[in-house]
Amino acid sequence: MSAAPELLPSTPPQQDLARLRDQIAAFQTTYAYRLDDLDIDSWPSFFLPSGRYVVTTRENVKAGYPLAIVNCINRGMMEDRVRAFRTANIFEPHVYNHLLGPVEIIERAGNRYRTRSNFQIVRIMENGRMDLYATGAYRDLIVVNDAGFKFEERKVVLDSHALDILLVIPL
């Protein structure tokens, strides 16, 4: 008499889930550090070619409005924003410092993970002035494949609808 096949759990064991959460957090931290270091050229490489980057507000999400402050529907549009950052945009020089909250894995479907993590971004101006520039939540759809971790979608949901400077550096 053979033993019944073992059923696999629908969610990974707790230890595997913790390791995955750490890997996703490391991916998101690397993303934030590249932006904080003004390595804007690497920004599109965090996304799939068909990846989407959206900046919207909590108010729009709550009301179900599809409105966005920024809506890049593929990596090519992100590359255009990088070119504009380097050649066309005129803005007061500044840098960011991201503060990231823990990652919550909301849903898993194969190699795709829907996550949420909160953030605060401090903006540091050339003269040294620092301001809390943005707070909100990253609502991500992350794909894990042979290329590693990539955003299929990064939705930046801002707590406030007011930004006091041109949004030239991705959040």
BASELUM-842358 format. One record per atom (N, C-alpha, C): residue number from 1; x, y, z; atom name. Coordinates in steps of 0.2 Angstrom, whole numbers, plus 5000, padded with zeros to 4 digits. Each point is the difference from the previous one (the first is absolute). Layout:
@i->NUM, x->X, y->Y, z->Z, at->CA
...
# end
This chain:
@i->1, x->5004, y->4994, z->5000, at->N
@i->1, x->4996, y->5006, z->5000, at->CA
@i->1, x->5004, y->5006, z->5000, at->C
@i->2, x->4999, y->5005, z->4995, at->N
@i->2, x->5005, y->5006, z->5000, at->CA
@i->2, x->4996, y->5005, z->5004, at->C
@i->3, x->5005, y->5005, z->5002, at->N
@i->3, x->4997, y->5005, z->5004, at->CA
@i->3, x->4997, y->5005, z->4995, at->C
@i->4, x->4995, y->5004, z->5003, at->N
@i->4, x->4997, y->5005, z->4996, at->CA
@i->4, x->5005, y->5006, z->4999, at->C
@i->5, x->4999, y->5003, z->4994, at->N
@i->5, x->5005, y->5005, z->4998, at->CA
@i->5, x->4999, y->5006, z->5005, at->C
@i->6, x->5005, y->5003, z->5002, at->N
@i->6, x->5000, y->5006, z->5005, at->CA
@i->6, x->4997, y->5006, z->4996, at->C
@i->7, x->4995, y->5003, z->5003, at->N
@i->7, x->4997, y->5006, z->4997, at->CA
@i->7, x->5005, y->5006, z->5002, at->C
@i->8, x->5001, y->5004, z->4995, at->N
@i->8, x->5004, y->5006, z->5001, at->CA
@i->8, x->4996, y->5006, z->5003, at->C
@i->9, x->5002, y->5004, z->5005, at->N
@i->9, x->4996, y->5005, z->5002, at->CA
@i->9, x->4999, y->5005, z->4995, at->C
@i->10, x->4994, y->5004, z->5001, at->N
@i->10, x->4999, y->5005, z->4995, at->CA
@i->10, x->5004, y->5006, z->5001, at->C
@i->11, x->5003, y->5001, z->5006, at->N
@i->11, x->5005, y->5005, z->5001, at->CA
@i->11, x->5006, y->4997, z->5002, at->C
@i->12, x->5006, y->5004, z->4999, at->N
@i->12, x->5006, y->4997, z->5002, at->CA
@i->12, x->5001, y->4999, z->5008, at->C
@i->13, x->5004, y->4996, z->5002, at->N
@i->13, x->5001, y->4999, z->5007, at->CA
@i->13, x->5002, y->5007, z->5003, at->C
@i->14, x->4999, y->5001, z->5006, at->N
@i->14, x->5002, y->5007, z->5003, at->CA
@i->14, x->5007, y->5002, z->4999, at->C
@i->15, x->5005, y->4995, z->5001, at->N
@i->15, x->5007, y->5002, z->4999, at->CA
@i->15, x->5001, y->5002, z->4993, at->C
@i->16, x->4997, y->4997, z->4995, at->N
@i->16, x->5001, y->5002, z->4993, at->CA
@i->16, x->4997, y->5007, z->4998, at->C
@i->17, x->4994, y->5001, z->5004, at->N
@i->17, x->4997, y->5006, z->4999, at->CA
@i->17, x->5004, y->5006, z->5003, at->C
@i->18, x->5003, y->4999, z->5005, at->N
@i->18, x->5004, y->5005, z->5003, at->CA
@i->18, x->5006, y->5001, z->4996, at->C
@i->19, x->5003, y->4995, z->4997, at->N
@i->19, x->5006, y->5001, z->4996, at->CA
@i->19, x->4998, y->5004, z->4993, at->C
@i->20, x->4994, y->4998, z->4998, at->N
@i->20, x->4998, y->5004, z->4994, at->CA
@i->20, x->4998, y->5007, z->5001, at->C
@i->21, x->4997, y->5001, z->5006, at->N
@i->21, x->4999, y->5007, z->5002, at->CA
@i->21, x->5007, y->5004, z->5001, at->C
@i->22, x->5005, y->4997, z->5003, at->N
@i->22, x->5006, y->5003, z->5000, at->CA
@i->22, x->5003, y->5001, z->4993, at->C
@i->23, x->4999, y->4996, z->4995, at->N
@i->23, x->5003, y->5001, z->4994, at->CA
@i->23, x->4996, y->5006, z->4996, at->C
@i->24, x->4994, y->5000, z->5001, at->N
@i->24, x->4996, y->5005, z->4997, at->CA
@i->24, x->5002, y->5007, z->5003, at->C
@i->25, x->5001, y->5000, z->5007, at->N
@i->25, x->5002, y->5006, z->5003, at->CA
@i->25, x->5007, y->5002, z->4998, at->C
@i->26, x->5004, y->4996, z->4999, at->N
@i->26, x->5007, y->5001, z->4997, at->CA
@i->26, x->5000, y->5003, z->4993, at->C
@i->27, x->4995, y->4998, z->4996, at->N
@i->27, x->4999, y->5002, z->4993, at->CA
@i->27, x->4997, y->5007, z->5001, at->C
@i->28, x->4995, y->5002, z->5004, at->N
@i->28, x->4998, y->5006, z->5001, at->CA
@i->28, x->5005, y->5005, z->5002, at->C
@i->29, x->5004, y->4998, z->5005, at->N
@i->29, x->5005, y->5004, z->5003, at->CA
@i->29, x->5005, y->5002, z->4995, at->C
@i->30, x->5002, y->4995, z->4996, at->N
@i->30, x->5005, y->5002, z->4994, at->CA
@i->30, x->4997, y->5005, z->4996, at->C
@i->31, x->4994, y->4999, z->4998, at->N
@i->31, x->4996, y->5005, z->4996, at->CA
@i->31, x->5000, y->5007, z->5003, at->C
@i->32, x->4999, y->5001, z->5006, at->N
@i->32, x->5000, y->5006, z->5004, at->CA
@i->32, x->5007, y->5003, z->5000, at->C
@i->33, x->5005, y->4996, z->5002, at->N
@i->33, x->5007, y->5002, z->5000, at->CA
@i->33, x->5002, y->5003, z->4993, at->C
@i->34, x->4998, y->4997, z->4995, at->N
@i->34, x->5002, y->5002, z->4993, at->CA
@i->34, x->4997, y->5007, z->4999, at->C
@i->35, x->4994, y->5001, z->5002, at->N
@i->35, x->4997, y->5007, z->4999, at->CA
@i->35, x->5003, y->5005, z->5005, at->C
@i->36, x->5001, y->4998, z->5006, at->N
@i->36, x->5003, y->5005, z->5005, at->CA
@i->36, x->5007, y->5002, z->4997, at->C
@i->37, x->5004, y->4995, z->4997, at->N
@i->37, x->5007, y->5002, z->4997, at->CA
@i->37, x->4999, y->5003, z->4993, at->C
@i->38, x->4994, y->5002, z->4998, at->N
@i->38, x->4999, y->5003, z->4994, at->CA
@i->38, x->5003, y->4996, z->4994, at->C
@i->39, x->4999, y->4993, z->5001, at->N
@i->39, x->5002, y->4996, z->4994, at->CA
@i->39, x->4993, y->4999, z->4996, at->C
@i->40, x->4998, y->5005, z->4997, at->N
@i->40, x->4993, y->5000, z->4997, at->CA
@i->40, x->5001, y->4995, z->4994, at->C
@i->41, x->5006, y->5000, z->4997, at->N
@i->41, x->5000, y->4996, z->4994, at->CA
@i->41, x->4998, y->4992, z->5001, at->C
@i->42, x->5001, y->4998, z->5006, at->N
@i->42, x->4999, y->4993, z->5002, at->CA
@i->42, x->4992, y->4999, z->5001, at->C
@i->43, x->4997, y->5005, z->5001, at->N
@i->43, x->4993, y->5000, z->5002, at->CA
@i->43, x->4996, y->4995, z->4996, at->C
@i->44, x->5000, y->5001, z->4993, at->N
@i->44, x->4995, y->4995, z->4996, at->CA
@i->44, x->5002, y->4993, z->5001, at->C
@i->45, x->5006, y->4998, z->5001, at->N
@i->45, x->5003, y->4993, z->5000, at->CA
@i->45, x->4996, y->4996, z->5006, at->C
@i->46, x->4997, y->5004, z->5005, at->N
@i->46, x->4997, y->4996, z->5005, at->CA
@i->46, x->4993, y->4998, z->4998, at->C
@i->47, x->4998, y->5001, z->4994, at->N
@i->47, x->4993, y->4999, z->4997, at->CA
@i->47, x->5001, y->4995, z->4994, at->C
@i->48, x->4995, y->4996, z->4999, at->N
@i->48, x->4999, y->4996, z->4994, at->CA
@i->48, x->4999, y->5004, z->4994, at->C
@i->49, x->5002, y->4998, z->4994, at->N
@i->49, x->4999, y->5005, z->4994, at->CA
@i->49, x->4992, y->5002, z->5000, at->C
@i->50, x->4996, y->4996, z->5002, at->N
@i->50, x->4993, y->5003, z->5000, at->CA
@i->50, x->4998, y->5002, z->5007, at->C
@i->51, x->5004, y->5001, z->5004, at->N
@i->51, x->4999, y->5003, z->5007, at->CA
@i->51, x->4997, y->5007, z->5000, at->C
@i->52, x->4996, y->5001, z->5006, at->N
@i->52, x->4996, y->5006, z->5000, at->CA
@i->52, x->5002, y->5003, z->5007, at->C
@i->53, x->5001, y->5007, z->4999, at->N
@i->53, x->5002, y->5004, z->5006, at->CA
@i->53, x->4994, y->5006, z->5000, at->C
@i->54, x->4997, y->5000, z->5006, at->N
@i->54, x->4994, y->5005, z->5001, at->CA
@i->54, x->5001, y->5003, z->5007, at->C
@i->55, x->4999, y->5007, z->4999, at->N
@i->55, x->5000, y->5004, z->5007, at->CA
@i->55, x->4993, y->5003, z->5000, at->C
@i->56, x->4997, y->4998, z->5005, at->N
@i->56, x->4993, y->5003, z->5001, at->CA
@i->56, x->4999, y->5002, z->5008, at->C
@i->57, x->4994, y->5001, z->5001, at->N
@i->57, x->4999, y->5002, z->5007, at->CA
@i->57, x->4995, y->4996, z->5004, at->C
@i->58, x->5000, y->4999, z->5006, at->N
@i->58, x->4996, y->4996, z->5004, at->CA
@i->58, x->4992, y->5002, z->4999, at->C
@i->59, x->4999, y->5007, z->4999, at->N
@i->59, x->4994, y->5002, z->4998, at->CA
@i->59, x->4997, y->4997, z->4994, at->C
@i->60, x->5004, y->5000, z->4995, at->N
@i->60, x->4998, y->4997, z->4993, at->CA
@i->60, x->4999, y->4993, z->5001, at->C
@i->61, x->5004, y->4996, z->5003, at->N
@i->61, x->4999, y->4993, z->5001, at->CA
@i->61, x->4994, y->4999, z->5004, at->C
@i->62, x->4998, y->5004, z->5005, at->N
@i->62, x->4994, y->4999, z->5004, at->CA
@i->62, x->4994, y->5001, z->4996, at->C
@i->63, x->5000, y->5005, z->4996, at->N
@i->63, x->4994, y->5002, z->4996, at->CA
@i->63, x->5000, y->4995, z->4994, at->C
@i->64, x->5005, y->4996, z->4998, at->N
@i->64, x->5000, y->4996, z->4994, at->CA
@i->64, x->5002, y->5004, z->4994, at->C
@i->65, x->5003, y->5006, z->5001, at->N
@i->65, x->5002, y->5003, z->4994, at->CA
@i->65, x->5006, y->4998, z->4997, at->C
@i->66, x->5000, y->4999, z->4993, at->N
@i->66, x->5006, y->4998, z->4997, at->CA
@i->66, x->5006, y->5005, z->4999, at->C
@i->67, x->4998, y->5006, z->5003, at->N
@i->67, x->5005, y->5006, z->4999, at->CA
@i->67, x->5007, y->4998, z->5003, at->C
@i->68, x->5005, y->5003, z->4996, at->N
@i->68, x->5007, y->4999, z->5003, at->CA
@i->68, x->5004, y->5006, z->4999, at->C
@i->69, x->5004, y->5002, z->5004, at->N
@i->69, x->5005, y->5005, z->4999, at->CA
@i->69, x->5005, y->4998, z->4995, at->C
@i->70, x->5003, y->4994, z->5000, at->N
@i->70, x->5004, y->4997, z->4995, at->CA
@i->70, x->4997, y->4993, z->4999, at->C
@i->71, x->5000, y->4999, z->4993, at->N
@i->71, x->4998, y->4993, z->4998, at->CA
@i->71, x->5004, y->4998, z->4994, at->C
@i->72, x->5005, y->4996, z->5002, at->N
@i->72, x->5005, y->4997, z->4995, at->CA
@i->72, x->4997, y->4993, z->4999, at->C
@i->73, x->4998, y->4998, z->4994, at->N
@i->73, x->4997, y->4994, z->4998, at->CA
@i->73, x->5005, y->4994, z->4998, at->C
@i->74, x->5006, y->5002, z->4999, at->N
@i->74, x->5005, y->4996, z->4998, at->CA
@i->74, x->5007, y->5003, z->5001, at->C
@i->75, x->5005, y->4995, z->5000, at->N
@i->75, x->5007, y->5002, z->5001, at->CA
@i->75, x->5002, y->5006, z->4996, at->C
@i->76, x->4998, y->5000, z->4993, at->N
@i->76, x->5002, y->5005, z->4996, at->CA
@i->76, x->4998, y->5007, z->5002, at->C
@i->77, x->4994, y->5001, z->5003, at->N
@i->77, x->4998, y->5006, z->5003, at->CA
@i->77, x->5004, y->5002, z->5006, at->C
@i->78, x->5003, y->4995, z->5004, at->N
@i->78, x->5004, y->5002, z->5005, at->CA
@i->78, x->5007, y->5002, z->4997, at->C
@i->79, x->5002, y->4997, z->4995, at->N
@i->79, x->5006, y->5002, z->4997, at->CA
@i->79, x->5000, y->5007, z->4997, at->C
@i->80, x->4994, y->5002, z->4998, at->N
@i->80, x->4999, y->5007, z->4997, at->CA
@i->80, x->5000, y->5005, z->5006, at->C
@i->81, x->4997, y->4998, z->5006, at->N
@i->81, x->5001, y->5004, z->5006, at->CA
@i->81, x->5007, y->5001, z->5002, at->C
@i->82, x->5004, y->4995, z->4999, at->N
@i->82, x->5007, y->5001, z->5002, at->CA
@i->82, x->5004, y->5005, z->4995, at->C
@i->83, x->4998, y->4999, z->4994, at->N
@i->83, x->5003, y->5005, z->4995, at->CA
@i->83, x->4998, y->5007, z->5002, at->C
@i->84, x->4994, y->5001, z->5001, at->N
@i->84, x->4997, y->5007, z->5002, at->CA
@i->84, x->5004, y->5002, z->5006, at->C
@i->85, x->5001, y->4996, z->5005, at->N
@i->85, x->5003, y->5002, z->5006, at->CA
@i->85, x->5007, y->5002, z->4999, at->C
@i->86, x->5004, y->4997, z->4995, at->N
@i->86, x->5007, y->5002, z->4998, at->CA
@i->86, x->5000, y->5006, z->4995, at->C
@i->87, x->4995, y->5001, z->4996, at->N
@i->87, x->5001, y->5005, z->4995, at->CA
@i->87, x->4994, y->5005, z->5000, at->C
@i->88, x->4994, y->4999, z->5002, at->N
@i->88, x->4995, y->5005, z->4999, at->CA
@i->88, x->4997, y->5004, z->5006, at->C
@i->89, x->5000, y->4996, z->5006, at->N
@i->89, x->4997, y->5003, z->5006, at->CA
@i->89, x->5004, y->5005, z->5003, at->C
@i->90, x->4997, y->5005, z->5002, at->N
@i->90, x->5004, y->5005, z->5004, at->CA
@i->90, x->4997, y->5000, z->5007, at->C
@i->91, x->5004, y->4999, z->5005, at->N
@i->91, x->4997, y->5000, z->5007, at->CA
@i->91, x->5006, y->5001, z->5005, at->C
@i->92, x->4998, y->5002, z->5006, at->N
@i->92, x->5005, y->5001, z->5005, at->CA
@i->92, x->5003, y->4994, z->5002, at->C
@i->93, x->5007, y->4999, z->5000, at->N
@i->93, x->5003, y->4994, z->5002, at->CA
@i->93, x->4998, y->4998, z->5007, at->C
@i->94, x->4999, y->4993, z->5000, at->N
@i->94, x->4998, y->4997, z->5007, at->CA
@i->94, x->5001, y->4993, z->4999, at->C
@i->95, x->5000, y->4996, z->5006, at->N
@i->95, x->5001, y->4993, z->5001, at->CA
@i->95, x->4994, y->4998, z->5004, at->C
@i->96, x->4999, y->4993, z->5000, at->N
@i->96, x->4996, y->4997, z->5005, at->CA
@i->96, x->5003, y->4996, z->5005, at->C
@i->97, x->4997, y->4998, z->5005, at->N
@i->97, x->5002, y->4995, z->5005, at->CA
@i->97, x->4993, y->4996, z->5002, at->C
@i->98, x->5000, y->4994, z->4997, at->N
@i->98, x->4994, y->4996, z->5002, at->CA
@i->98, x->5001, y->4997, z->5006, at->C
@i->99, x->4994, y->4999, z->5004, at->N
@i->99, x->4999, y->4996, z->5006, at->CA
@i->99, x->4995, y->4995, z->4998, at->C
@i->100, x->5001, y->4994, z->5001, at->N
@i->100, x->4996, y->4995, z->4998, at->CA
@i->100, x->4997, y->4996, z->5006, at->C
@i->101, x->4994, y->4998, z->4999, at->N
@i->101, x->4997, y->4996, z->5005, at->CA
@i->101, x->5000, y->4993, z->4998, at->C
@i->102, x->4998, y->4995, z->5005, at->N
@i->102, x->5000, y->4993, z->4998, at->CA
@i->102, x->4996, y->4998, z->4994, at->C
@i->103, x->5002, y->4995, z->4997, at->N
@i->103, x->4996, y->4997, z->4994, at->CA
@i->103, x->4994, y->4996, z->5003, at->C
@i->104, x->4994, y->5001, z->4997, at->N
@i->104, x->4995, y->4995, z->5001, at->CA
@i->104, x->4999, y->4996, z->4993, at->C
@i->105, x->5000, y->4994, z->5000, at->N
@i->105, x->4998, y->4996, z->4994, at->CA
@i->105, x->4992, y->4999, z->5001, at->C
@i->106, x->4997, y->5003, z->4995, at->N
@i->106, x->4992, y->5000, z->5001, at->CA
@i->106, x->4998, y->4994, z->4996, at->C
@i->107, x->5003, y->4998, z->4994, at->N
@i->107, x->4998, y->4995, z->4996, at->CA
@i->107, x->5005, y->4996, z->4996, at->C
@i->108, x->5000, y->4994, z->4999, at->N
@i->108, x->5005, y->4996, z->4996, at->CA
@i->108, x->4996, y->4996, z->4995, at->C
@i->109, x->5002, y->5001, z->4993, at->N
@i->109, x->4998, y->4996, z->4995, at->CA
@i->109, x->5005, y->4998, z->4996, at->C
@i->110, x->5003, y->4994, z->5001, at->N
@i->110, x->5006, y->4997, z->4996, at->CA
@i->110, x->5006, y->5004, z->5002, at->C
@i->111, x->5003, y->5003, z->4995, at->N
@i->111, x->5006, y->5004, z->5001, at->CA
@i->111, x->4998, y->5008, z->5001, at->C
@i->112, x->4994, y->5002, z->5001, at->N
@i->112, x->4998, y->5007, z->5001, at->CA
@i->112, x->4998, y->5001, z->5007, at->C
@i->113, x->5002, y->5006, z->5002, at->N
@i->113, x->4998, y->5001, z->5007, at->CA
@i->113, x->4998, y->5007, z->5001, at->C
@i->114, x->4994, y->5001, z->5003, at->N
@i->114, x->4997, y->5007, z->5001, at->CA
@i->114, x->5002, y->5002, z->5007, at->C
@i->115, x->5003, y->5005, z->5001, at->N
@i->115, x->5003, y->5003, z->5006, at->CA
@i->115, x->4998, y->5007, z->5002, at->C
@i->116, x->5001, y->5001, z->5006, at->N
@i->116, x->4999, y->5007, z->5002, at->CA
@i->116, x->5005, y->5002, z->5005, at->C
@i->117, x->5003, y->5006, z->5000, at->N
@i->117, x->5005, y->5002, z->5005, at->CA
@i->117, x->4999, y->5008, z->5000, at->C
@i->118, x->5000, y->5003, z->5006, at->N
@i->118, x->5000, y->5007, z->5001, at->CA
@i->118, x->5006, y->5003, z->4999, at->C
@i->119, x->5000, y->5007, z->4998, at->N
@i->119, x->5006, y->5003, z->4999, at->CA
@i->119, x->4999, y->5008, z->5003, at->C
@i->120, x->5006, y->5003, z->5001, at->N
@i->120, x->5001, y->5007, z->5001, at->CA
@i->120, x->5006, y->5002, z->4996, at->C
@i->121, x->4999, y->5006, z->4997, at->N
@i->121, x->5006, y->5002, z->4996, at->CA
@i->121, x->5001, y->5007, z->5003, at->C
@i->122, x->5007, y->5001, z->5002, at->N
@i->122, x->5002, y->5006, z->5002, at->CA
@i->122, x->5004, y->5003, z->4994, at->C
@i->123, x->4998, y->5006, z->4998, at->N
@i->123, x->5004, y->5004, z->4994, at->CA
@i->123, x->5005, y->5005, z->5003, at->C
@i->124, x->5006, y->4999, z->4998, at->N
@i->124, x->5006, y->5004, z->5002, at->CA
@i->124, x->5001, y->5005, z->4994, at->C
@i->125, x->5000, y->5006, z->5001, at->N
@i->125, x->5001, y->5005, z->4995, at->CA
@i->125, x->5008, y->5002, z->5000, at->C
@i->126, x->5002, y->5003, z->4995, at->N
@i->126, x->5007, y->5001, z->4999, at->CA
@i->126, x->5003, y->5005, z->5006, at->C
@i->127, x->4996, y->5004, z->5002, at->N
@i->127, x->5002, y->5004, z->5006, at->CA
@i->127, x->5000, y->4997, z->5007, at->C
@i->128, x->4998, y->4994, z->5000, at->N
@i->128, x->5000, y->4996, z->5006, at->CA
@i->128, x->4993, y->4999, z->5003, at->C
@i->129, x->4995, y->5004, z->4998, at->N
@i->129, x->4993, y->5000, z->5003, at->CA
@i->129, x->4997, y->4993, z->4999, at->C
@i->130, x->4997, y->4997, z->5005, at->N
@i->130, x->4997, y->4994, z->5000, at->CA
@i->130, x->4992, y->5000, z->5001, at->C
@i->131, x->4996, y->4997, z->4996, at->N
@i->131, x->4993, y->5000, z->5001, at->CA
@i->131, x->4997, y->4993, z->4999, at->C
@i->132, x->4995, y->4998, z->5004, at->N
@i->132, x->4997, y->4994, z->4999, at->CA
@i->132, x->4996, y->5001, z->4993, at->C
@i->133, x->5002, y->4997, z->4995, at->N
@i->133, x->4997, y->5001, z->4993, at->CA
@i->133, x->4994, y->4996, z->4999, at->C
@i->134, x->5000, y->4994, z->5001, at->N
@i->134, x->4995, y->4995, z->4999, at->CA
@i->134, x->4999, y->4995, z->5005, at->C
@i->135, x->4994, y->4998, z->5001, at->N
@i->135, x->4999, y->4994, z->5004, at->CA
@i->135, x->4995, y->4996, z->4996, at->C
@i->136, x->4999, y->4993, z->5001, at->N
@i->136, x->4995, y->4996, z->4997, at->CA
@i->136, x->5002, y->4993, z->5000, at->C
@i->137, x->4997, y->4996, z->4995, at->N
@i->137, x->5001, y->4993, z->5000, at->CA
@i->137, x->5002, y->4998, z->4993, at->C
@i->138, x->5005, y->4996, z->4999, at->N
@i->138, x->5001, y->4996, z->4994, at->CA
@i->138, x->4996, y->4994, z->5000, at->C
@i->139, x->4996, y->5000, z->4994, at->N
@i->139, x->4996, y->4994, z->4999, at->CA
@i->139, x->5003, y->4997, z->4994, at->C
@i->140, x->5003, y->4994, z->5001, at->N
@i->140, x->5004, y->4997, z->4994, at->CA
@i->140, x->4998, y->4994, z->4998, at->C
@i->141, x->5001, y->4998, z->4994, at->N
@i->141, x->4999, y->4994, z->4997, at->CA
@i->141, x->5007, y->4998, z->4998, at->C
@i->142, x->5003, y->4995, z->5003, at->N
@i->142, x->5007, y->4998, z->4999, at->CA
@i->142, x->5000, y->4993, z->4997, at->C
@i->143, x->5004, y->4999, z->4994, at->N
@i->143, x->5001, y->4994, z->4997, at->CA
@i->143, x->5007, y->4998, z->5002, at->C
@i->144, x->5001, y->4993, z->5001, at->N
@i->144, x->5006, y->4997, z->5001, at->CA
@i->144, x->5001, y->4995, z->4994, at->C
@i->145, x->5006, y->5002, z->4997, at->N
@i->145, x->5001, y->4995, z->4994, at->CA
@i->145, x->5008, y->4999, z->4999, at->C
@i->146, x->5002, y->4998, z->4995, at->N
@i->146, x->5007, y->4999, z->4999, at->CA
@i->146, x->5004, y->5006, z->5001, at->C
@i->147, x->4997, y->5006, z->4998, at->N
@i->147, x->5004, y->5007, z->5001, at->CA
@i->147, x->5000, y->5002, z->5007, at->C
@i->148, x->4997, y->4996, z->5005, at->N
@i->148, x->4999, y->5002, z->5007, at->CA
@i->148, x->4993, y->5004, z->5001, at->C
@i->149, x->5000, y->5005, z->5004, at->N
@i->149, x->4994, y->5003, z->5002, at->CA
@i->149, x->4999, y->5006, z->4995, at->C
@i->150, x->4994, y->5001, z->4998, at->N
@i->150, x->4998, y->5005, z->4996, at->CA
@i->150, x->4993, y->5003, z->5001, at->C
@i->151, x->4999, y->5006, z->5000, at->N
@i->151, x->4993, y->5003, z->5001, at->CA
@i->151, x->4996, y->4999, z->4993, at->C
@i->152, x->4995, y->4997, z->5001, at->N
@i->152, x->4995, y->5000, z->4994, at->CA
@i->152, x->4996, y->5006, z->5001, at->C
@i->153, x->4999, y->5002, z->5006, at->N
@i->153, x->4996, y->5006, z->5002, at->CA
@i->153, x->5003, y->5003, z->5006, at->C
@i->154, x->5001, y->5007, z->5000, at->N
@i->154, x->5002, y->5003, z->5007, at->CA
@i->154, x->4995, y->5006, z->5000, at->C
@i->155, x->4995, y->4999, z->5005, at->N
@i->155, x->4995, y->5006, z->5000, at->CA
@i->155, x->5002, y->5004, z->5007, at->C
@i->156, x->5002, y->5006, z->4999, at->N
@i->156, x->5002, y->5004, z->5006, at->CA
@i->156, x->4994, y->5004, z->5002, at->C
@i->157, x->4997, y->4998, z->5006, at->N
@i->157, x->4994, y->5004, z->5002, at->CA
@i->157, x->5002, y->5005, z->5005, at->C
@i->158, x->5000, y->5006, z->4998, at->N
@i->158, x->5001, y->5005, z->5005, at->CA
@i->158, x->4995, y->5002, z->5005, at->C
@i->159, x->5002, y->5001, z->5006, at->N
@i->159, x->4995, y->5002, z->5005, at->CA
@i->159, x->4997, y->5007, z->4999, at->C
@i->160, x->5003, y->5004, z->4997, at->N
@i->160, x->4998, y->5007, z->4998, at->CA
@i->160, x->5000, y->5001, z->4993, at->C
@i->161, x->4995, y->5005, z->4997, at->N
@i->161, x->5000, y->5001, z->4993, at->CA
@i->161, x->5004, y->5006, z->4998, at->C
@i->162, x->5004, y->5003, z->5005, at->N
@i->162, x->5004, y->5006, z->4999, at->CA
@i->162, x->5008, y->4998, z->5000, at->C
@i->163, x->5003, y->5002, z->4994, at->N
@i->163, x->5007, y->4999, z->5000, at->CA
@i->163, x->5002, y->5007, z->4998, at->C
@i->164, x->5005, y->5003, z->5004, at->N
@i->164, x->5002, y->5007, z->4999, at->CA
@i->164, x->5006, y->5001, z->4995, at->C
@i->165, x->5002, y->4995, z->4996, at->N
@i->165, x->5005, y->5001, z->4995, at->CA
@i->165, x->4999, y->4995, z->4994, at->C
@i->166, x->5002, y->5002, z->4995, at->N
@i->166, x->5000, y->4995, z->4994, at->CA
@i->166, x->5002, y->4993, z->5002, at->C
@i->167, x->4997, y->4995, z->4998, at->N
@i->167, x->5001, y->4993, z->5002, at->CA
@i->167, x->5005, y->4998, z->4994, at->C
@i->168, x->5006, y->5001, z->5001, at->N
@i->168, x->5005, y->4998, z->4995, at->CA
@i->168, x->5004, y->4993, z->5002, at->C
@i->169, x->5001, y->4999, z->5006, at->N
@i->169, x->5003, y->4994, z->5002, at->CA
@i->169, x->4995, y->4995, z->5002, at->C
@i->170, x->5000, y->4994, z->4998, at->N
@i->170, x->4995, y->4995, z->5002, at->CA
@i->170, x->5000, y->4999, z->5007, at->C
@i->171, x->4994, y->4998, z->5002, at->N
@i->171, x->4999, y->4999, z->5008, at->CA
@i->171, x->5001, y->4993, z->5001, at->C
# end
